[in-house]
Amino acid sequence: IARVSFVRVKYLFLTWLTVLVGSWVLYVQYSAYTELCRGHECRNAICDNYRKGIIDGSACSSLCDKDTLYMSRCFDVGSPLCTPGVTHYELGEEPEPRRESPRVRQAHQRHIVEKFREMVFNHLKSKLGEQANLAGLVGQILSVADGNKDGRVSLPEARSTWALLQMDEVLLGLLLQDRGHTPRLLGYCGDLYMTERVPYGPLYGLSLPWPLAGWVPSGVQRTVDQWFTPSWPRKAKISMGLLELVEDVFHGTYGSFLICDFAAAHFGYTDRHELRLTNARAVVPEAAFRRAMRARTCEADGDCVYGVDCHTSCDVAEKRCRGEPLRPNLAKACGTLKDYLLRGAPSGLREELERQLYACMALRGNAGQMNMEHSLILNNLKALLWRQISHTKDS
């Protein structure tokens, strides 16, 4: 009888837990659907602005004319495009003249492009600081702005691109796209944009529902997370992708960048086990970071935190945060990869891999000969992983 009662209680508990989790999921999905801008409403607003000639872009025709793109939800919840008739990216120009002579029309077009080029240049300068190759980046953005690839940037295309550039994740995604670190931009219409799908994410682990996440101890969560990972050689290849991302944002083509949140949820990988940064909001230009921190008042070091993982120290005498980051990207990346790489590592490699990972995690931003030490540890770690997988199909 006692055994029967125990089984009943067990099944009652499991039933109650299933109902609780199911109800929570339904509530979240329903609230998200009702509170966010519904997909068809947002599509109607965007297409209304497109048909009025206010905006244009490489995805507008597919979204509004051909109906080959389907939106289940707005990509940008706060987008004014979800409110019909609202524009938030005017360039200070009147609509293009349509009944003027070709010479006047060409002159007007040149004026639009030159003004837009100047606006983009100044915007990039404010975000990235003084960079010698900003002109090349402006040219890259103008190429993206030419959505229909007719060799010219129209006023509606310029408006859409200007709206996109106001979103830091789009700009940073474009900066890192050439090296394959971020999902490729496939198209845009207004400030709605589409990127290639990243089939696997997060980097590791499971995203537990909120009620369960609060009950599972963090140590147990970390252990369980490592169960849901690829084979070790594939993990090594994915990890090399993260190390290459760190290498490319450290004194990269357009300056240095800090990754201020190395949570696994911000990374994914492709079918070929190539890493992708899926949330570029975690990246900030180092020049912008330093300006923001120096402007912040503080009483202790705990007041000098940017995002999740970017810390500086507090100058107690001045009551201002210092601008120097305490830990470089590489140290934080190695902290993220430690459990990921050590679990299932080949026995002959584990000791050396662990030693190098801990040396990497000990890096500090204000250490002497930082650049040399950073490069040495990074190259040693990449070489160690490459030796293990270079002869396998995963390489």
LUMDOTI-858209 format. One line per field, with one value per residue (C-alpha): x, y, z; chain. Coordinates in Angstrom, 1 decimal, padded with zeros to 4 digits, always signed. Example, Ala and Ser with C-alpha at 12.3 -4.5 7.8 and 13.67 -1.06 7.14 Angstrom:
BEGIN
xx	+012.3/+013.7
yy	-004.5/-001.1
zz	+007.8/+007.1
drenba	A/A
END
This chain:
BEGIN
xx	+000.0/+002.8/+004.5/+001.2/+000.8/+004.3/+003.8/+000.6/+002.3/+005.1/+002.8/+000.7/+003.8/+005.0/+001.5/+001.4/+004.9/+004.0/+000.8/+002.8/+005.6/+003.1/+000.9/+004.0/+005.1/+001.6/+001.4/+004.8/+003.9/+000.5/+001.8/+004.6/+002.1/-000.4/+002.2/+004.6/+003.8/+002.0/+003.7/+001.0/+000.5/+004.2/+004.3/+001.4/+003.1/+006.4/+004.8/+002.6/+005.8/+007.4/+004.5/+004.5/+008.2/+009.4/+011.6/+013.1/+015.5/+016.6/+013.9/+011.0/+009.8/+009.8/+008.0/+005.4/+005.0/+005.8/+004.7/+007.6/+008.7/+006.5/+006.7/+005.3/+006.5/+008.3/+012.1/+012.4/+009.7/+010.3/+010.4/+008.4/+007.8/+005.1/+003.1/+001.7/+002.8/+005.7/+009.2/+012.2/+015.1/+014.6/+017.7/+016.5/+015.7/+012.5/+011.4/+013.3/+011.9/+010.2/+009.3/+012.5/+015.0/+017.6/+020.3/+018.4/+017.6/+021.2/+022.4/+019.8/+020.9/+024.6/+023.6/+021.7/+024.6/+027.2/+025.1/+024.4/+028.1/+028.9/+026.3/+027.5/+031.2/+030.4/+028.2/+031.0/+033.5/+031.4/+031.0/+034.5/+036.7/+039.4/+040.2/+042.4/+040.2/+036.7/+036.3/+036.5/+033.9/+031.6/+032.0/+031.0/+027.9/+026.9/+027.2/+024.8/+022.5/+022.2/+019.5/+018.5/+022.1/+021.5/+024.7/+023.0/+021.6/+018.1/+016.6/+014.3/+017.3/+019.4/+016.6/+016.4/+020.1/+020.3/+017.7/+019.7/+022.9/+021.2/+021.1/+024.6/+024.1/+023.7/+026.7/+028.9/+027.5/+028.6/+032.1/+032.6/+030.7/+033.7/+035.5/+032.5/+032.0/+028.4/+025.4/+025.4/+022.9/+020.5/+018.2/+016.4/+013.4/+013.3/+014.8/+013.6/+016.5/+017.0/+020.2/+021.1/+019.9/+022.3/+021.0/+022.6/+022.5/+023.2/+026.9/+026.1/+023.5/+019.7/+017.6/+015.4/+012.0/+012.0/+010.3/+012.8/+015.8/+015.2/+015.1/+018.2/+021.5/+024.1/+026.6/+024.1/+023.2/+026.8/+027.2/+024.0/+024.9/+028.0/+025.9/+024.4/+027.5/+029.0/+031.9/+035.2/+036.9/+033.9/+034.0/+037.6/+036.8/+034.0/+036.4/+039.0/+036.3/+035.7/+039.5/+039.7/+036.8/+038.7/+041.8/+040.0/+038.4/+041.7/+043.3/+041.2/+040.7/+038.4/+039.9/+039.6/+036.3/+035.3/+032.9/+030.9/+028.9/+030.3/+027.1/+026.7/+023.3/+025.1/+026.9/+025.8/+027.4/+026.6/+026.3/+030.0/+030.7/+031.8/+031.1/+028.7/+028.2/+024.4/+024.0/+026.3/+024.8/+027.4/+030.2/+031.2/+033.9/+036.7/+036.8/+033.1/+033.6/+036.4/+034.4/+031.3/+033.3/+035.3/+032.0/+030.6/+030.9/+031.7/+032.3/+033.9/+035.0/+031.6/+030.2/+032.4/+030.7/+029.6/+027.2/+028.0/+031.7/+033.4/+034.9/+037.2/+038.5/+037.3/+039.5/+038.4/+040.1/+038.4/+035.2/+035.3/+035.7/+038.9/+038.8/+041.2/+039.3/+040.6/+040.2/+040.8/+038.4/+040.8/+040.7/+036.9/+036.7/+038.9/+036.7/+033.7/+035.6/+037.2/+034.5/+033.4/+036.8/+038.0/+034.9/+035.7/+039.2/+041.7/+043.6/+047.0/+045.9/+043.9/+046.8/+048.4/+045.1/+044.0/+047.4/+047.0/+043.4/+044.2/+047.2/+044.8/+042.2/+044.8/+045.5/+044.8/+044.2/+046.8/+049.6/+053.0/+053.7/+050.0/+050.0/+052.9/+051.5/+048.0/+049.4/+051.6/+048.8/+046.3/+048.7/+049.7/+046.1/+045.1/+048.1/+047.3/+043.7/+044.7/+047.2/+044.4/+041.9/+044.0/+044.0/+040.3/+037.3/+036.2/+039.1
yy	+000.0/+002.4/+001.7/+002.4/+005.7/+006.7/+006.0/+008.0/+010.9/+010.7/+010.9/+013.6/+015.7/+015.1/+016.0/+019.2/+020.1/+019.5/+021.7/+024.4/+024.5/+024.2/+027.1/+029.3/+028.7/+029.4/+032.6/+033.8/+033.1/+034.7/+037.8/+038.2/+037.9/+040.5/+043.0/+043.0/+044.5/+041.7/+040.5/+041.4/+044.9/+045.6/+044.3/+046.5/+049.5/+048.8/+048.1/+051.2/+053.3/+051.4/+052.0/+055.7/+055.9/+056.7/+053.7/+051.0/+048.1/+044.8/+042.9/+045.3/+043.8/+040.2/+041.4/+043.7/+042.8/+039.1/+038.0/+035.6/+036.8/+036.0/+037.8/+036.1/+038.9/+042.3/+042.0/+045.4/+045.8/+049.5/+050.2/+053.3/+051.5/+049.5/+052.7/+053.7/+057.0/+057.5/+058.1/+058.5/+058.7/+061.8/+063.0/+066.6/+066.1/+066.4/+063.3/+062.8/+065.0/+062.7/+065.0/+067.0/+066.7/+063.9/+066.4/+067.9/+064.4/+063.3/+066.4/+065.8/+062.1/+063.1/+065.6/+062.8/+060.4/+063.0/+064.1/+060.5/+059.7/+062.6/+061.6/+058.0/+059.1/+061.4/+058.7/+056.1/+058.6/+059.2/+055.4/+054.2/+057.3/+058.4/+055.6/+055.8/+053.5/+054.9/+055.9/+052.3/+051.3/+054.1/+052.6/+049.2/+050.6/+052.5/+049.2/+047.6/+050.6/+050.0/+047.4/+046.8/+046.9/+049.5/+051.4/+054.2/+054.9/+056.4/+058.6/+055.8/+053.4/+056.0/+056.5/+052.7/+052.4/+055.4/+053.8/+050.5/+052.3/+053.7/+050.1/+049.2/+045.5/+046.1/+048.3/+045.9/+042.9/+044.6/+045.2/+041.6/+040.0/+039.9/+037.6/+035.3/+036.0/+037.2/+036.0/+037.4/+040.3/+039.0/+041.9/+044.9/+047.1/+050.2/+049.2/+045.6/+043.4/+039.7/+037.6/+034.1/+031.5/+030.1/+026.5/+025.7/+027.9/+028.6/+027.7/+025.0/+024.0/+024.4/+027.5/+026.3/+027.8/+030.6/+028.5/+025.7/+028.0/+029.4/+025.9/+024.4/+025.2/+027.0/+024.2/+021.6/+023.9/+024.2/+020.4/+019.8/+022.4/+020.4/+017.3/+019.1/+019.7/+018.3/+015.8/+017.1/+017.7/+019.7/+021.7/+022.4/+023.8/+026.0/+027.2/+028.1/+030.3/+032.1/+032.6/+034.0/+036.4/+037.7/+038.0/+040.0/+042.5/+043.1/+045.9/+045.0/+046.8/+049.4/+049.7/+047.6/+046.2/+044.8/+041.9/+042.7/+039.6/+036.2/+034.3/+031.1/+032.4/+035.1/+032.5/+029.7/+027.6/+026.4/+022.9/+023.0/+023.9/+027.5/+029.9/+032.8/+035.8/+035.9/+039.0/+041.9/+044.0/+042.3/+044.1/+047.7/+049.9/+050.3/+054.1/+054.4/+052.2/+054.4/+057.5/+056.1/+054.8/+058.0/+059.9/+057.7/+058.6/+055.9/+055.1/+051.7/+049.4/+047.7/+050.9/+050.6/+047.8/+048.1/+045.4/+042.1/+041.4/+044.7/+046.2/+049.1/+050.4/+053.4/+056.4/+057.0/+060.4/+061.7/+059.6/+058.7/+055.3/+054.8/+054.0/+051.0/+047.6/+045.3/+042.0/+041.6/+039.7/+036.7/+036.1/+036.2/+033.9/+031.3/+031.4/+030.6/+027.8/+026.2/+023.7/+023.4/+022.2/+020.3/+018.0/+015.1/+016.3/+013.6/+012.3/+013.2/+016.8/+017.6/+018.7/+021.0/+022.4/+023.1/+024.9/+027.1/+027.9/+029.0/+031.1/+032.7/+033.4/+035.1/+037.8/+041.4/+044.5/+046.6/+043.9/+044.9/+043.9/+043.2/+042.9/+040.4/+038.3/+038.3/+037.2/+034.5/+032.9/+033.2/+031.6/+028.8/+027.9/+027.9/+025.8/+023.3/+022.8/+022.7/+019.9/+017.8/+018.3/+019.1/+015.4/+014.9/+015.6/+018.3/+020.5
zz	+000.0/+000.9/-002.5/-004.3/-002.4/-003.2/-006.9/-006.9/-005.1/-007.6/-010.6/-009.1/-008.5/-012.1/-013.4/-011.3/-012.5/-016.2/-015.8/-014.1/-016.7/-019.6/-018.2/-017.8/-021.4/-022.7/-020.6/-021.8/-025.5/-025.2/-023.3/-025.9/-028.7/-027.1/-025.8/-028.7/-032.1/-034.0/-037.1/-039.5/-038.0/-038.2/-041.8/-042.8/-041.3/-043.0/-046.3/-046.0/-045.7/-048.5/-050.9/-050.0/-051.1/-047.6/-047.2/-049.5/-049.1/-050.5/-048.7/-049.3/-052.6/-051.1/-048.0/-049.5/-053.2/-053.6/-050.1/-050.0/-046.5/-043.5/-040.2/-037.1/-034.9/-035.1/-035.1/-033.3/-030.7/-030.2/-033.9/-034.9/-038.2/-036.3/-036.0/-039.4/-040.8/-038.3/-039.7/-037.4/-039.8/-042.0/-043.8/-044.2/-047.9/-049.9/-051.9/-055.1/-058.0/-060.5/-063.3/-063.6/-066.4/-066.1/-065.4/-062.4/-061.2/-061.4/-059.5/-056.8/-056.5/-056.1/-053.4/-051.5/-051.7/-050.6/-047.7/-046.7/-047.0/-044.7/-042.2/-042.1/-041.8/-038.8/-037.2/-037.5/-036.1/-033.1/-032.5/-033.4/-032.8/-035.2/-037.6/-040.7/-042.8/-042.0/-045.6/-046.6/-044.1/-045.4/-048.9/-047.6/-046.0/-049.1/-051.0/-048.4/-048.8/-052.5/-051.9/-055.6/-056.8/-059.5/-058.7/-056.8/-053.4/-053.5/-050.8/-049.5/-049.3/-047.5/-045.0/-044.3/-043.9/-041.6/-039.4/-039.3/-038.4/-035.2/-033.9/-032.6/-033.2/-036.9/-037.2/-035.2/-037.1/-040.4/-038.9/-038.0/-040.9/-043.3/-040.9/-040.6/-036.9/-037.2/-039.1/-042.7/-043.3/-045.9/-046.4/-044.9/-045.3/-043.1/-039.8/-040.2/-041.1/-041.7/-041.1/-041.9/-039.5/-036.9/-036.5/-033.1/-030.0/-027.3/-027.3/-024.8/-022.3/-022.1/-021.5/-018.6/-018.0/-015.4/-012.6/-013.0/-013.4/-009.9/-008.3/-010.0/-008.1/-010.2/-009.8/-011.0/-013.9/-015.0/-014.9/-016.8/-019.4/-020.4/-021.2/-024.2/-026.3/-029.5/-029.5/-028.2/-031.6/-032.7/-029.4/-030.1/-033.6/-032.1/-029.4/-032.0/-033.6/-030.3/-029.9/-033.5/-032.7/-029.7/-031.8/-034.5/-032.1/-030.3/-032.2/-035.3/-038.6/-037.1/-033.6/-030.5/-029.1/-025.8/-025.4/-022.3/-021.9/-022.7/-021.8/-023.8/-025.0/-027.1/-029.3/-031.6/-034.3/-037.8/-039.3/-040.0/-036.3/-037.1/-034.3/-034.7/-032.4/-032.4/-030.2/-031.2/-028.4/-026.2/-028.1/-027.5/-029.1/-026.5/-027.2/-026.4/-023.3/-022.0/-022.5/-020.7/-017.7/-017.2/-017.1/-014.4/-010.7/-008.2/-004.5/-005.0/-007.8/-007.8/-009.3/-012.3/-014.3/-017.9/-019.1/-017.4/-017.9/-018.4/-015.2/-014.4/-011.0/-009.1/-008.5/-004.9/-004.7/-007.9/-007.3/-011.0/-012.7/-014.6/-018.3/-018.3/-018.5/-015.8/-017.8/-021.5/-023.8/-023.9/-020.2/-020.2/-023.2/-021.5/-018.5/-020.7/-022.5/-019.4/-018.5/-022.1/-023.3/-020.3/-020.2/-022.5/-023.4/-024.5/-021.4/-022.9/-023.5/-020.4/-018.1/-020.6/-021.8/-018.2/-017.5/-020.5/-019.8/-016.2/-017.5/-019.9/-017.3/-015.1/-017.8/-016.6/-018.6/-016.8/-016.9/-018.3/-021.9/-022.3/-026.1/-026.2/-023.4/-024.9/-028.3/-026.9/-024.8/-027.6/-030.2/-027.9/-027.1/-030.7/-031.7/-029.0/-030.2/-033.8/-033.3/-031.8/-034.7/-037.8/-038.8/-038.3/-040.5/-038.1/-039.1
drenba	A/A/A/A/A/A/A/A/A/A/A/A/A/A/A/A/A/A/A/A/A/A/A/A/A/A/A/A/A/A/A/A/A/A/A/A/A/A/A/A/A/A/A/A/A/A/A/A/A/A/A/A/A/A/A/A/A/A/A/A/A/A/A/A/A/A/A/A/A/A/A/A/A/A/A/A/A/A/A/A/A/A/A/A/A/A/A/A/A/A/A/A/A/A/A/A/A/A/A/A/A/A/A/A/A/A/A/A/A/A/A/A/A/A/A/A/A/A/A/A/A/A/A/A/A/A/A/A/A/A/A/A/A/A/A/A/A/A/A/A/A/A/A/A/A/A/A/A/A/A/A/A/A/A/A/A/A/A/A/A/A/A/A/A/A/A/A/A/A/A/A/A/A/A/A/A/A/A/A/A/A/A/A/A/A/A/A/A/A/A/A/A/A/A/A/A/A/A/A/A/A/A/A/A/A/A/A/A/A/A/A/A/A/A/A/A/A/A/A/A/A/A/A/A/A/A/A/A/A/A/A/A/A/A/A/A/A/A/A/A/A/A/A/A/A/A/A/A/A/A/A/A/A/A/A/A/A/A/A/A/A/A/A/A/A/A/A/A/A/A/A/A/A/A/A/A/A/A/A/A/A/A/A/A/A/A/A/A/A/A/A/A/A/A/A/A/A/A/A/A/A/A/A/A/A/A/A/A/A/A/A/A/A/A/A/A/A/A/A/A/A/A/A/A/A/A/A/A/A/A/A/A/A/A/A/A/A/A/A/A/A/A/A/A/A/A/A/A/A/A/A/A/A/A/A/A/A/A/A/A/A/A/A/A/A/A/A/A/A/A/A/A/A/A/A/A/A/A/A/A/A/A/A/A/A/A/A/A/A/A/A/A/A/A/A
END
